[in-house]
Every structure is written in C-alpha cells, then in structure tokens.
Amino acid sequence: VPDLCYLCHEPKNTKSTKHPHVDEGECLTCHSPHSSPKKFLLTDSPVSNLWEMCHDLALGEKKTVHGPVKDKKCIKCHNPHQSDFAYLLRNDSKTLCLSCHKKTIKTGTRTIANIGQSMSSTNNIHPAMEADGCLTCHDGHASDYNNLLVDKFPSGIYSDAGVEGYSLCFTCHDSQIMEVSETTDITGFRNGKKHQTSRS
C-alpha cells in the first residue's frame, strides 16, 4: 500500500491538491482491502462519518449551516482523493456554487434566490465574484452571519450606514467612503465637496 493498490487502481497523486492520507499512501485509513458492507469498501458510512474522524467544523456553534453540510454531503463539493482546485473542491468556487444556485432553492424557512439567473441577466457583476469566486464573501460550511457571509453585512436595504455594520465590504474596500465628511475623489456621492454617505 499504496503501490499494491495502484496495480489495479489509477494512482491518486496526479493533481495539484491531494488529501493528506492519499498523499501519504494511507488508503486503509478509509478503505477496507477485503470486504465491507459499505460502498467503495469504505470502513464507515456515510462518508461524513469518516471525515468527522479528522475534521471538526464546530457546526453546532454556528448560526447558519450550509444545506449540503447539514445533510452531511461533503462529497457534493469536495473530492476525497485529489483535485486541481484548493480545498479539494470539485471545481472553482464560482462554478461549483452555481451548479446548485442556478435555480431558486426553497428550504423549510426561506427561499434562496436564483443567483445564476440574476448574474446572467446583468452587465454588472461584483469584481470579487468574477476574480475570486463566491468564497471571497461566503463560507462554504457555516457562519455566524446571514447568508453564510464571512463578516458583517446588513440584511435589510435601509440600514444604519455605520462602518461596523459593513465590515465585510471593508475587508477589501477603504472604509473612508463612509467616514470622511468632505471629499472630491473618494466617491461620486457628493454635494460639491460634502460627502453624502458620511455619518458626520
């Protein structure tokens, strides 16, 4: 092991990101070599039971848990062996997320908009989304913020325009767009030099 396994199985070390157990040739951590009542000769099932032996996402402490994570469908987004993408993702984050979010999703408590449709019907897409994908602003597993965001952003349209309420935005953008009272170049939201988005 693993050379013995690779006499029949395709080597699992051909892509840029490899699961540590695969990289170390520890196939027997997850697979039984002789027989198993579980699919793929796994030593336990569902697959999430195996992953929980090593990964602790502390989901019970989070306000919002992503649906596939809640349903323990880890392999919907991750390849358990190897990948050409970070975090063993099955595709780049934008393509992967939109493989599900290309339709309206109804859960027990809410309706999640069809993000794919809204993106395809506009000429203006947030550059962070275009360049870096969904995981720039969203956590793929769980979050203490609305909509699986990684930091604070108000849920309503008419919200207090305080910097602290938009800390997600200011991980990339300059918070001066809300803080200075006069400007001629920070934003176009001005009455002369008076900055219309300033709180002062």
Summary of the structure (lengths in Angstrom):
residues: 200
radius of gyration: 22.4
end to end distance: 67.2
largest distance: 77.7
contacts: 465
relative contact order: 0.09
helix: 34%
strand: 12%
